[in-house]
Amino acid sequence: MGCISKIKFWSTKVKQECPGETEEEDCFEDDFGDSWESLPEGYQLICKPSALAQWLLKDIQRLVLEPIHWWWSRWPNLQTLIQHFLPPDNALELARENLQLTDGGIIALDWVVGPRQSVKTRRGTNVTDNPPVLLVIPNPFGKLTRNVHHLCLLALEKGYYPVIFNRRGQNDCPLTTPRLQDFGEPEDLKEAVDYIRYRHPSSMLFAASEGLGSGLLLSYLGECGSSSYMTAVACISPVFRCQEWFETRLPWFYEWSLLIYQKVILSRYFTALGEVVSTGKLFGSNSLQELHETLHCQCENRRLSWDSYWERNEPLRDVDEVAVPVLCICSMDDPIRGSPQTTLPIELFRTNPYFLLLLTHCGGHCGFLTESPVAWSHEVTLDYFRSVTEFFRTEEKKKWFTRRRNSNLMTRLRRPTLQRRETAIYKDLEEEIFSWKRSYTR
């Protein structure tokens, strides 16, 4: 078992107090300076100190009880390949809805309605008439990975109503316009969220993204600000600096696997795309950057430079406008994202109270496998949603008690002794309940 530490702030390296030791020692090699942690060896929570962070930390401690010791934990490529190439154990039962957009394009929403044994398990739990909706955004290459399947399955068992967002022309979604969705263009996602809210007006909305799919989700949160209608968001193995990611080529196996897969998908629309792009150059691309630049920057109806394209599509371009809690689960050995020292915006997590980073030594890209092998990141994600919900409900109770106290103080001015007693009671209550002030920027 690892060393379980006490809750502490540190201005230098993260340290843990281990039972039976007289001196403090570093149980986690911290290359990023300030962080707030109380986790076993191999895990680290980097965030700005806040009431919400302290609240969430207690739940993370309960879930992450021991250090990573499984035999494949030191094989990030193996974990990555299992999640992206190994087929899922159980196929999801999906009910598809094709949503026509304002410009005539079509996106698809796949509502997860099975396997049936999962629905039976959910019926045995305390499920309300308005279950929370979990919007799942997969990677932008259109492949529903084993990781996405397991997340939807676990969410279904825990009482959520999962729905998978499919971009134009991906995952058998029809392509009715000669254009695909830009990397960080959130307009299609906005219309999907509006439709989900129309169908489930009384349900809370959560969102989870996988890998490069986090770019679209972060763009949406930044552009919508406090009008995103989401309670909380989780990003599993996100890529933050996407222009650099395209410009820095991946290891050859991943680069060519993604390149060939995307060309196979695009080949279905060879005739339609031939009207707006040079298909010879498109299918002759030798890198993901060249393919993406040809597809999105060199169309007949628009000509953009590579840099100007990313000024409009970089996921963190409006990060200061984000107004919902975002948990990012990342691994230091991620072979897809690259070196954590250059690809993780640590300063963002240190200064922005809405962003929290759960960083691990091992996990690969969207791996985080346990002995099952099932990704522990799914359990953490869903428990994080539950914890945030409880936190905001507690905050509402605090506001209710405050309003009631003020009302009592106004109506009982002739009872000074009782006033002092009630004031002391409510003061103690406020100290127990954390406060969280959400900044609404729009």
N, C-alpha and C positions, 0 to 999 in steps of 0.2 A: 504494500500500500504506500501511496505517496504521503508527503507531509501536508497535512491540512492546516492552513494558516488562519490567523485571525484577520478580521477586516481592518485594513490600515491604508492610509495614504502615504506615499513616498515621493519625495522630490527628486530622488536619484534613481537607483536601480530597484526593481521589485524584489522584496525579500520576504521570507516566510519564517515563522517561528515554529520549529518542529518540537514535539513533546520529547522531553528527556535531553535536550541540548541546551547548553548554557550560552551559546553565542548564535547570533543570527547569521544565516548563510544564504547565498543565492541558490534557490532551487530551480529557477528558470533563467536562462541566459537572456537578459533583456538588452536588445540592441537599440531600443527606441526611446529610452529615457523614461519620462514620467508615465505612470500608469496606476491604475487602481485595481487591486486584485485581492482575492482571497480564495485561490483555486489550487488544486493539486499540481504536482509537477507535470509540465508539458502543456499547460493551459495558461492563458493570460488575457485579462480584460483591460483594454485600453479605451479610456473615455474621459470626458470632462466630469469632475465630481459633481454629482447632482442627486436629488432625492430619488429620481427614477432609477439611476444607476445603482444606488444602494439597495433599492427595492428588488431590482432584477438580480442582483448578485446573490441574494439568498436562494433564489430558485436555481440558478446555475450551479451553486455549490451542491444542492441536493441531487442534481442530475449527474454532474461530473464528479464521481466519487473516488476514482482511482486513476493513476497515470496510464498512458497508452502503453500496452505491453504485448499486443498481438503480433504474431510473427511477420505479418505483412505491413506493419506500421512503418517500417523503414523502407518500403518499396512504393514511393509515390506514383511511379509510372504504372505499377500493377493495379493500384487502387483506381487510378484514372481510367485505365483500360476496362476494368470490370464494370465501372459505372456507365461507360459510354459505348461499349461494344458487346457486353454480355446481355442477352435478352432477359427481360424481367421474369420473375417466377410466375406471376399471375397477370394475365392481360386485363386491362381496365375495360369496363363496359361504359361506353360513352354515348351521350345523346348530343348530336351536333346541331348547332344553329348557325346558319350563314347570315351574317349581318351586312346589309348593303350600306355603304358609307355615302356621305354627301357628294363625293366626286364620282360615284358610280362603282368604286372599287368594292371588293368583298373581303371581309375577314371572317374567321370561323371561331366560334366558342364551343368547346367540347365540355359538356357538363358530365361529371363523373357520377354514374348511378350504380356502379357495381365494381367488383364482384358481389354477389348477393349475400355471401356470408359476412362481408363487411357491413352491409346494410343491417343485417340481423344483429350484429354486435353493437351497432350504433343505437338500435332501438332499445337495447338493454340498458343504455346509459340515460342520464338526465338530459334529454334533448327537448328543446323548446320548439314552439311552432315556427319560429323564425331562426333557423340555424345560421351561424355566421358563415359568410361566403369567403372562400379562399381563392383568390385569383393567382394562378400559377403562370409565370412567363418563362418558357423554355429558352434555350440558346437560339440565336438568330439564324442558325443553319437549318432549322425546321425539323430536327430530329428529336423525338420524344425518348429520352434516355431512360435507363433503369432507375436513375436517380429521381426523375420526375414521376415515374410510375409509383415508386415506393412512397414518395412524399404524399401523393394524392391518396394512396391506399391508407396510409396512417391517418391522414386528415379525415377521411371518410369514417374510419373507425372511431375517431374521437369526436364525432358530431359535427364536423364542418361539411359544407357543400362545396367541393372543389370544382373549379372551372378552369380549363386550359385555354390560353390566348394563342391563336394561330395567326401569323402574319399573312399578308397577301401572297398567294402562290406557294405556300408552304404547307406541308402535311396534308396534301390533297385538297387544299383550299383553292377554289377556282381563281384564276388571274383574268379579270375582266377589263383591266386597264393596262396599257403598255408601260407600267412603272411598278417598281417594288418600293416597299417602305424604307426610307433612309434609316441609318443606324440608330440615331437618337431622336427621330421625329415622333413626338408623342400624340399627334392628332388622332391616329387610328385608335390608340389606346384610350384616349379621352372619350371617344364615341362608344367604345366597348364598356367603359366604366359607367357612362350615363345609362346605357341599356341595362346593365346589371342592377343599377340602383332602381330603374323603372320596374324591373321584374321582382326585386326584393327590397322594397323601400324601407322595411323595418329591420333588416338584418345588418349587422356590423360587417364591414368589408376589410379583409386583410389581403396582403399580397406577398408572394415569395417568388424569387427569380433564381435562375441557374446560370452561372458563368457569365458569358458575354450578354446574356439576356438582361442582366442587371443594368446595362447601359440604358436600355429603353425605360426601365422602371425609374431609375434615378433622374433621367431627363423629365419624365412625367411629374415626379414629385417636385423638382425644381421649378418647372414652368407653372404648375398649378398652385404651389404654395399651400396655404391653409384650406384651399378649395379642392383638395385631392379626394376628399370623402373617405379616406382610409384611416383606420384606427392605428395600425402598426404595420411595419414592413420588414422583411428579412431578405438578405441577399447572400446566397451560398456561393462562395468562391468568385466574387465579382472581379471584373477588370475595370479599373478606374481610369487609367490614362490610355484611352483606346487608340488615339492616333499613334502614339509611341508603340503600342502593341502591334499594330499593322506594319509599322515601319521596321520593327525588330522581328525578323523572321523566327518562327518557332523551330524547334528541333525537326529535322527533315521528315520524320515519320508523321508527326502531328500536322505539319504544314501540308504535306501532300495528301494525307487522309482527308483533311477538311477541304482542300482545294478540289479534289476529285469528287467528293460527295456533293459539294455545291454545284459543280458543273453538271453532274447527273440530274440534280433537281432542276436546274435552269434549262437543260436540254428539252424538257417537256414543253417549254414555251419558246422554242427556237424561232418560230415564224413571227410570233407577236413581238418578241424582243428585237427581231431583225429590223423592225420599222423605226426603232429609236436608237439602237446602239450597233456598233460594229461587231457582229457575232464572231467573225474571224479572230479579232483581237480579244474578244471576251473569252472564247473557249481555247484560245492559245496562250492564256495567261500562265505565267510560271510562278506566281506568288499570290497570296491572299490580297496583298495591297494592290497589285496590278488588276486583279479581277474586280475588286471593290471600286477602284478608281474608274475603271472602264464602265461599270454598271451604273454608278451613281453620279459621276462628275463629267462624263463625256457623252451625255445623251443629246439627241437632236434638239430637244426643246429647252435645254439649258446647258451652259458651259461654266463649270466651276473649277477653280484651282483646288488642289488637295488641301491646302491650309484653310481656305475659306469654307470648304465643306465641313471641316472639323470645328470651325468656329460656331457653326450652327448645330453640330451633332455631338460634341463632347459631353459625356454624361454629367460632369461636375460644373458645367458652365453657369448654372443658376443654383449652385448648392446652398447659398445663403438663404434662399427662399423656402427650403424644405422645412415643414412644420409638423412632421409626424416622426415618432421614434423609428430609427432604422438600425437594425442589428446586422452587421456584416460578419460572416463566419469565414475565416481564411486560414490557410496553412502556409507555413514558411517554406515548405518543400513543393509548392505548387509548380509543376513543370509547364503549365500553360500560361499562367500569369507572368512568371519570371521572378527575378530577385526581389525579395520583400523590401530591401533597402531603397530600391528605386521605383517600385511600382505601387507601394502602399502609401497613401497620403496621411501619414501618421499625425501631422499637425491638424488635419481636419478633425480627427477623433479627440485630440487634446483640447480643442477650442470650441467645438460645436456640440451643445448638449443633446442634440437629436441623433447623433451618430455614435454608435458603440461598436467596437471591434473585438470579437472573440477570436484570439489568435492561438494557433496550436503549432507544435513542432512538426507533427505528421498529419497527413490526410490527403495529399495529392490535390487534384483539381476535381471538386465535387465528389471526393471519395469519402473520407471520414468513416471508414468501415470498422465495424466491431466484429466479434467472433461469429456473428450470425451467418453471413455478413450483411448487416443492415447499417445504414449510415446513422450515427448518433446525432448528426446535425439536424435530422428531421425531428427527433424528439425535442431537442433544444429549441428549434424554431417554433413548434406548436406550443411548447410550454412558455416560451417568451410571449406569444400572443395572449395566452391566458393570463400571464402575470401583468402585462400592460393593461389588460381589461380590468383586472382587479384593482390596479393602481388608480386608474381614472375613476372607478366607482368609489373608491375610498376618498378620493379628492372631492367628489360630489357630496359625499356624506359630511366631510369637513365643512364644506360651504353651507350645507343645510344646518349643521349645528351652529355655525357662526351666525347665520341669519336668525335662527331661533333664539340664540343668546341675546342678540341685539334687540329683538322684539320683547323678550322678557325684561330686559333692563329698562326699556321704555315704559312698560306697563306696570312695573312694580317699584316705582320710585319711592313709594312710602314704606318699603320693607328693606331697609339698608342691610340688615344682618343677612337676610336671605340672598340679597344681591351679591354680597361678598362671597358667600358660600358657592353660589352658582358660577360666579366669575372664576373662582379657583378651580372648579370642576372642569369647565370648558377650556381653561388655560392648559390644564394637564392633558386634556384630550387632544388639543391642537399640537402639543409637543409629541404625542405618540404618532399622529398621522402626518405623513410627509406631505409637503406642498410641491406642486409642479406648475409653474406658470408657462403656458404655451404662448409663444410669440406669433401672432397672426400678422403676416407681412402684406397680405393683400385683402 
